[in-house]
Amino acid sequence: MQLGQGDSKGRNVELAWFGPTDGCWAWLLQHFERVSQLSSVEVRGWLEQQSEWSSTTVAKKGAARNAASKTKAPNDSREALLIAAFEHRNDPRLNVWHSAFAEFPTSSSRIATVLGSDWQGHRRTLPLPDTTESFYWFQLFDRIIPWVLRTSQSEQPAASLRKSKLAIGIGGTGSGGTNPRVARLLEHYGWYEKTIEPLATQNQLAWIVSDHREHRMAWQETLVSYGVRTVSSRPGDGQFWATPDLIVIDCSARDDPPSEQISPSMRDVVIHARGMYPDAFLVLADPFPAWGRWESLLQLGVDALIPRPADFAGILVSWQLWARGNANHAILP
C-alpha cells in the first residue's frame, strides 16, 4: 500500500522527510510515493517558509540564516507535509530541529515528528509543542497514514490554520481557546466520521482472534459501530460460514519475555490465520513493538501492524485503502 497516487484527494501528497532512512524508517517511507529527503540546512529553510518570515528580516540575522532562507523546500511548503524522525534521544538531528524550531517558530498543522523505539516510555524527555503532531514509528497504519491523508486533504491555507483553534500558540492555549492537542483530537475524529465510508464497511466480515475476552469485545464493538459484521474466536479456531474480509489478531505473547524474536505461539497463530484466509486484510496488534519482530511478521503475511492500544478508526482507514487498491489494481492515496 502506498500513498500519493490515485484519486484527486491524494494525487498531490508530497512528504518532506528529515530523519534516518534505514531499518524501520525505510519500511515506513515505502508507503509514500513522493518523498523528498531534507538536509539540516533544507529543514531550516522549510521551517522558515512555514513561519512566513520576510526575507528582509532573515537577512539581518547573519549568513547562516541567509543560507536557510535561500533553500527551497519541495514545491511550496504550504502544499507539502514535513515529518522529522529521531532514532533515539542522542540523535544529532534533535539539536538541529530544536535550534531551527527556536529560530523559526511555527505552529503549522502540516508538521509532525516520529520517534524511534528508544523513545518508548520516555516521551516526556523530548519537549514537543502542543501544536505539533507526534507519533512513534510503529503507529504507521493507525495514526501516521490517517494524519497524512487528513492533513493533505485540508483545504484551509496554512496561514488560516495558524490562526484557528487548532493552532493557538506554541505549547499553550489562546485567550479562551482550546488546547491545540484537544482541538486536534476533536478534528481527528470528526475527519474519521466523514472519511470512513459506510458503504465500504457495510456487510464486510471481520474475524477477531484473541485470547482475551475484553480485547475481542472492544474490537467487535468498534467494528460493529462502522457497520462491519464480526465473528471472534480464541487462537486456533476459526472455521466460519463465510470468508472474512478483515482479520485482527490481538493476542498476548505467551511464550517468552518481549524480545526481537516472534514467540512460537504467535507465529503459529499468524500462519494458521493467513493459511485459512490468504486474501483477507490481516492486522496484528503487538504490545511490545520491536522492528526485528515486526519485520519477520511482515514476511509471514501480516498486512498491517499496530501497537496496543491502537486507534481503531485509524486502522479502518488503512483497511479501506488496502481494499480499494486490491479492487482496482492501483496504488491509491
Protein Blocks (a to p, Z undefined) as FASTA:
>chain_A
ZZhiacfklmmgccdddddfehjlmmmmmmpfbdcdddfklmmmmmmmmnopafklmmmn
ojklmmmmmpccehjfklpccddddfblmlfklmmmmmmmmmmgcfbfkbccdddfklgo
plmmmccdfklccddfklmmmmmmmmmmmmmmpmbdfklmmmmmklgcehiacehiacfk
lmmmmmmmmmmmmmmcfklmgopacddddfbfklmmmmmmmmmmnopacddddehiacaf
bdcfbdcdddddfkbccdfbdcfklmmmmmmmmmmmmmbccddddfbgcfklmmmmmmno
pabdcdddddfklmmmmmmmmmmmmmnopacZZ
